[in-house]
């Protein structure tokens, strides 16, 4: 078992495009739901490996930060505490 801090989880539904892009998922039926989980590798790999992939790690960190900022901006525009409820009464 691998124990690591989860940094991000991305959920997807398998489409034809995803099947082409992620060939290792080609055995799954279309419309299957799957997730990619990004974990913190600092405790799992050597310092040399972390150094070799440092640019990719920085890019992923930047991506997560941008996504977080977008979500925070969206929450400011559409606060969760205001919920619109529409009731339709048929005579």
HELIX and SHEET records of a PDB file:
HELIX    1   1 UNK A   16  UNK A   21  1                                   6    
HELIX    2   2 UNK A   23  UNK A   25  5                                   3    
HELIX    3   3 UNK A   47  UNK A   52  1                                   6    
HELIX    4   4 UNK A   54  UNK A   77  1                                  24    
SHEET    1   A 2 UNK A   6  UNK A  13  0                                        
SHEET    2   A 2 UNK A  33  UNK A  39 -1                                        
END                                                                             
